Amino acid sequence: MWTNKQQIASRLADRGFEVIYVEPPRPFVSIWFRERRPRSTFVDVKANLKLLPSLPALPFQHKLPPVAAWNFGAVARKLRRFIEATGFRPFILWIYTPLAWSLVGKLGEAVSCYDCVDDYTAFPRAWSKVVAYCERKLLRGVDIVFATSKKLFTSKARLHPDVHYVPNVADYELFSRSRDPDLATPGELLDLPRPVLGFIGAFNYKIDGSILEHLAKRGYSVVIVGPVVRDAGFLERYGSVRFVGKKDPSELPAYLKAFDVCLIPYVIDRYTESVLPLKLFEYFASGKPVVATPFGEMRDYSHLVDLGETPDQFEQAVKRALSEPKERAGLRIEEAKKHTWDKRIDTMLELLTKKLEDKGGGA
């Protein structure tokens, strides 16, 4: 499932930047169970893009800051050897996880940034105090911070003098293909009765299962496109619910085209209050109706999205979406055009360039 990290790394490489994408270190057992041999060699993914796969690491790095520093110390040593051998500088150190705070200033980077896309302290089972400690260390070290939601912006702006609200976006070109009249519906969905309600993304802790079960009981066809990473047995017993698994990104427009309504049935909690999901703008690119729970910044899009908090309210929102005026689709498409990866990357590069100029460097 590609998110900000993969999208930006790949697109920067396409623009001619030399990019090293570093997977976070993982405990050896975790790598083993993923059926991956621990590797310490750089892998060429495509032109201008190298991957440093996860290095074997000590466990409990999410709970013990010294362990995180030790694990990322191994990453730093590997990167320093590569930098010295190839002359890979000047460069931008682009960080996503607070656990990587110890890398800042250790690699000879020209500028460093923290692209904050989640409230990591609110993750389920997260040791909030430990994550908050690591994030404070990171914020004290980096030159500039990007935040994908207004709540994240507000919280980070209290701790850093140069924070910028740069919201999430979508691959407009890809997902707008769902409007192609010649695009065929996936065969595994052809037998589903209408209306078809669909969700694209991981079936995980963010999903309010009670909403989907309510819709299934009411006879709606529900399609989940993405990996299943939590128990789904309570939904699989309904014949109207179909889990089709993870798909290649190129296949997603066809599934999106098959939906009558696109769903974002997230639970409302401290974590989702800081979320502005990529899928919102992916759905918008299709023009299809969208129904969501009123979490975080979703409330700001109530003119384009039907909202419902409880299972009954969510169903009523689905009914409204199914009978909405046709012109609303055009409004969603126009909104999606404002939120593209090219525009987001342009904004961040402009801010990074100014920071480099202020520091008297270049990359």
DAURBEL-V494358 format. One record per residue. SS is DSSP state (H for helix, E for strand, - for the rest). OMEGA is omega in radians with two decimals (* if undefined). NEAR is the number of other ideal C-beta (glycine too) atoms within 10 Angstrom. Layout:
SS;OMEGA;NEAR
SS;OMEGA;NEAR
This chain:
-;3.14;13
-;3.05;11
-;-3.09;13
H;-3.03;19
H;-3.09;16
H;-3.14;12
H;-3.08;17
H;3.13;19
H;-3.10;22
H;-3.08;18
H;3.03;17
H;3.08;20
H;3.12;19
H;3.13;13
-;3.10;13
-;3.07;9
-;2.99;15
-;-3.01;13
E;2.95;22
E;3.12;18
E;-3.07;20
E;3.03;24
-;3.12;13
-;3.06;16
-;-3.14;28
E;3.04;21
E;-3.05;17
H;-3.12;15
H;3.14;10
H;3.13;14
H;-3.12;20
H;-3.10;13
H;3.04;10
-;3.12;10
-;3.09;6
-;3.04;12
-;3.07;8
-;3.14;14
-;3.13;14
-;-3.14;11
-;3.08;9
E;-3.09;17
E;3.06;11
E;3.14;9
E;3.07;15
E;-3.13;11
-;3.06;9
-;-3.08;16
E;3.06;19
E;3.12;20
E;2.94;17
E;-3.10;19
-;-3.12;18
-;3.04;20
-;3.07;21
E;-3.00;17
E;3.01;22
-;3.13;15
-;3.03;14
-;3.12;14
-;3.08;23
-;-3.06;19
-;-3.09;13
-;-3.13;14
H;3.11;18
H;3.10;11
H;3.09;18
H;3.13;28
H;3.12;18
H;-3.10;15
H;3.13;24
H;2.99;24
H;3.07;14
H;3.08;15
H;-3.12;22
H;-3.14;16
H;3.13;12
H;-3.13;17
H;-3.13;23
H;3.11;13
H;3.11;10
H;-3.12;15
H;-3.13;16
H;-3.11;11
H;-3.03;8
H;-3.06;12
-;-3.08;6
-;3.11;15
-;-0.03;13
-;-3.09;12
-;3.08;19
E;3.00;21
E;-3.01;22
E;-2.98;23
E;3.08;21
-;-3.07;19
-;3.08;19
H;-3.13;23
H;-3.10;25
H;-3.06;22
H;-3.06;23
H;3.12;21
H;-3.02;22
-;3.12;20
-;-3.09;11
-;-3.00;16
-;-3.11;17
-;-3.13;14
-;3.08;22
-;3.12;18
E;3.14;21
E;3.11;22
E;3.05;23
E;3.11;27
E;-3.02;18
E;-3.07;27
-;-3.11;21
-;2.94;18
-;-3.03;22
H;3.12;20
H;-3.10;20
H;3.10;16
-;3.06;15
-;3.12;9
-;3.09;6
-;3.00;16
-;-2.94;15
H;-3.10;13
H;3.14;10
H;-3.14;19
H;3.12;22
H;3.09;15
H;3.14;16
H;-3.13;24
H;3.08;22
H;3.09;14
H;3.14;17
H;-3.11;24
H;3.08;20
H;-3.05;11
H;-3.01;18
-;-3.11;22
-;-3.02;20
E;-3.09;22
E;3.01;24
E;3.13;25
E;-3.05;24
-;3.08;24
-;-3.12;22
H;3.13;15
H;3.08;17
H;3.12;24
H;-3.10;19
H;-3.09;13
H;-3.12;17
H;-3.13;20
H;3.07;15
-;-3.00;8
-;-3.11;14
-;-3.06;19
-;-3.05;8
-;-3.11;16
E;-3.09;21
E;3.07;15
E;3.12;15
-;-2.96;20
-;3.11;19
-;-3.06;21
-;-3.14;24
E;3.02;24
-;-3.04;21
H;-3.10;21
H;-3.13;11
H;-2.99;16
H;3.05;24
H;3.09;20
H;3.11;18
H;3.13;22
H;3.13;16
-;-3.10;11
-;-3.12;5
-;-3.14;4
-;-3.06;14
-;3.05;10
-;3.10;13
-;-3.07;16
H;-3.08;7
H;3.13;13
H;-3.02;19
-;-3.07;9
-;-3.10;8
-;3.07;18
-;3.11;9
-;-0.02;8
-;3.11;17
E;3.10;19
E;-3.01;26
E;3.07;25
E;3.07;20
E;-3.13;22
-;-3.14;19
-;3.04;16
E;-3.00;20
-;-3.06;13
-;-3.12;15
-;-3.03;19
E;3.03;21
-;-3.07;21
H;-3.12;15
H;3.11;14
H;-3.13;25
H;3.11;25
H;3.10;17
H;3.13;17
H;3.12;25
H;3.13;20
H;-3.13;12
-;3.02;12
-;3.10;10
-;2.99;24
E;-3.10;23
E;-3.12;22
E;3.08;22
E;3.13;23
E;-3.13;24
-;-3.13;20
-;3.11;14
E;-3.05;15
-;3.01;11
-;-3.13;11
-;3.14;10
-;-3.09;16
H;-3.11;6
H;3.08;13
H;-3.07;21
H;3.14;13
-;3.10;10
-;-3.13;17
-;-3.11;9
-;3.12;18
E;-3.09;20
E;3.00;19
E;-3.08;15
E;3.06;15
E;-3.13;10
-;-3.13;11
-;3.03;15
-;-3.13;6
H;-3.12;11
H;-3.14;9
H;-2.99;13
H;3.13;20
H;3.14;21
H;3.10;18
H;3.12;21
H;3.11;26
H;-3.10;20
H;-3.10;22
-;2.94;24
-;3.10;16
E;3.09;23
E;-3.02;25
E;2.91;30
E;-3.05;24
-;-3.09;23
E;2.96;22
-;3.10;15
-;-3.14;14
-;-3.08;14
-;3.14;12
-;-3.06;21
H;3.08;22
H;3.12;15
H;-3.02;25
-;2.89;25
-;-2.92;24
-;3.05;23
H;-3.02;23
H;3.11;20
H;-3.10;26
H;3.00;24
H;3.07;26
H;-3.13;31
H;-3.12;28
H;3.12;26
H;-3.05;23
-;-3.07;21
-;3.05;22
E;-3.14;26
E;3.05;25
E;-3.09;26
E;2.93;26
-;-3.05;22
-;3.13;15
-;2.99;24
H;-3.08;22
H;3.09;18
H;3.14;21
H;3.13;11
H;-3.11;11
H;-3.10;17
-;3.08;11
-;-3.14;9
-;-3.07;18
-;3.03;23
E;-3.02;21
E;3.07;19
-;-3.05;21
-;3.14;15
-;3.10;13
H;3.12;18
H;3.13;12
H;3.13;15
H;3.10;23
H;3.10;19
H;3.09;14
H;3.07;23
H;3.13;22
H;3.09;13
H;-3.12;15
H;-3.11;22
H;-3.11;16
-;-3.07;7
-;3.08;12
-;-3.08;8
-;-3.08;7
H;3.13;7
H;3.10;17
H;3.13;17
H;3.11;11
H;3.11;14
H;3.13;24
H;3.12;17
H;3.09;12
H;3.14;16
H;-3.13;23
H;3.12;15
-;-3.00;12
-;-3.14;20
E;3.12;17
H;3.14;20
H;-3.14;13
H;-3.14;14
H;-3.14;21
H;3.08;17
H;-3.13;12
H;-3.11;16
H;3.13;20
H;3.10;15
H;3.12;10
H;3.12;16
H;3.10;20
H;3.11;13
H;3.12;12
H;3.11;19
H;3.13;18
H;3.12;10
H;3.14;12
H;3.13;11
-;-3.12;7
-;3.12;13
-;-3.13;10
-;*;15
